[in-house]
Amino acid sequence: MASADSLQQQEIASLYTEHHGWLQGWLRKRLGDAAKAADLAHDTFVRLLAREEVIAAREPRAFLTTVAQRVLYSHWRREELERAYLDALMQMPDEMAPSPEERAILLEMLVEIDRMLDGLPRIVRRAFLHAQLDDMTHAEIAAKLDISVSTVKRHLIRAGAQCYFALSVA
């Protein structure tokens, strides 16, 4: 198996050597920020290194574009989450605001929760978050989302199962 790992590392090294500059330019056009583009180009290749499957890309730039788009999407989602979190913190009284260390930990937890709930319909995520974060009852969630209590229960089971399986894979 070491030879397969070695082949994969050689393939990624070749992709990096031949296409890193192009990928960074492609990202810079989308972001308008050279430093972020460099970071996300790096993240793209880190994601490739974490893969277990052989890459064998016939069209290397198309392949890198697909991976980089996923990295970019994750970056934008994280930024959106961070903005929402900081907005929520601004609403808190100063004496209740978490320390910078607690903020960082909470933000990482929010990103992880977002990752676990990724792919679920918005209403399922909202029902789950109302139950978990707002401590709302099924009836309160049903009223807020204008759905039945039985639908709330189905949504909570679906979201809970997704979190469970996301944790078991991680």
N, C-alpha and C positions, 0 to 999 in steps of 0.2 A: 504494500500500500504506500510505502514511502516513495516509490517511483511515480505513482499517480499524484501524490502531493507535490513532488518535485516538478512534474510536468505542469501542474496547475500554477505553481509559483513562477515557472518560466514563462507561461502564457500571460500571466498578469504583468510580469516584468516587461514583456514585449509590448503589451497594450499600453503600459505606462510610458515606456520610452517613445513609442511611436505616436501616441494620441493624447498624452497629458496636456500638452500646450494647447492643442485644439479644443479639448474638453473645457479647459479653464476659460478660454475665450468664449466658447458657447455659453457657459454659465455667466460670464461677465456681462454679456449682452442682455441676459434675462434679469440679472440682479442690479446692474449698474454700479457694482461695487467690486473692485478687484480683490480686496481682502476676503470678502465673503465667498467670492468665486473660487479663490485658492483653497479656502477651508472646505467648501463643498466638493471640489474636485478631489481633494484628499479623502473626504468621507466616502466618496464614490468608490475609490480604490480600496479603502478599508472594508467596505461592504463586500467587494469582490473577494478579498482575502478571507472573509468569514464564510464564504460559500463552501459547501461540501461537494456540490456537483461540478463536473468539468465544464468549462465555459464553451470552448469550441465555437466561437462566434465567426460566422462566415462574413458578416458585415460588422466589423469592430466598432465603427462610429455609431451605427444604428443601435447596436447593443449597449454601448456606453451611454448613449442618449437616453435609452430606456431606464437604465439604472440611475443615471443622474437625475432624471425627472422624478423618480421615486424619492431620491434623497432631497431634492428641491421641495417636493410636496411635504415631506416630513419637516423640513426646515420652516416652511411657511405655516404649517399647523402649529409647530412649537412657538413660533413668534406670536401667532394669534392667541394661543393659550396664555402665553406670558403677558400679553397686553391685557387680556381679560382679568388675569390674576392681579396684575398691578392696579388696574382700575378698581377691583374689589378691595384691595388693600387701602386705597386712597379713601374709601368710604368708611374705614374703621377709625375709631378714635386712636390717637397716637399711643395712649397707654396700653391699648390692646394689640397693637401691631406687633407681629413677630420680629425676632432679631434677624439680621441678614443670614445667619446660618440656618435658622428655621425657615426663612423664605426660600432658600435654595433647596432644602429638603422637601418642602411642600410643593415647589414647582416641579421637581423631579417626580414626585408622587403623582401629580396631576398629569404629567406627560405619560407616565406609565399607565395610568387609568385610561387615558385617551387612546393609547396604543391597544390596550386590551379590548376596548369597546369599538375599535375601528371596524368598519364594515357593517355595523348594525344600523338599522334605520334610525333617523333622528328621534322619532317619538319613543323608541325603545330606550335609547340612551338617556333621553330626558326623564322618562319614568324612573329609570334606575338611579339617576343622579338625585332626583327629588327624594327618593326613598332613602338613599344612603347619606346624602349630604344635608338635606333639609329636614330629615326625620319626619317626612310626611306619611300619613296613613294611606292605605290603598284608596279609600274613598276621597281623600283630599287630592291625591294624584289624579284620580279619575275626573274629578270636577275641574281641576286646573287644565288638564289636557283634553277635556271634553270627549272622554272615552268611557267605556264601562269598567266596573271593578274587575270583572273577569278578564278583560283585555289587559288591564294593569298587571294582574297576576301573571298572565302569559308573558308579557313583556319583561317582567322582573325575573321570571324563570329563564327566559332566553338570554338576558344580559348576564345573569349569574352563571349560567352554564358557559357562556363565552369567556368570562373572566376565569372560571375554574380551569377550563382547558388551555387558556393562554398561560396561566401560571404553571400548569403541569408540563407545558412544552418548554418554558423558559428555564 
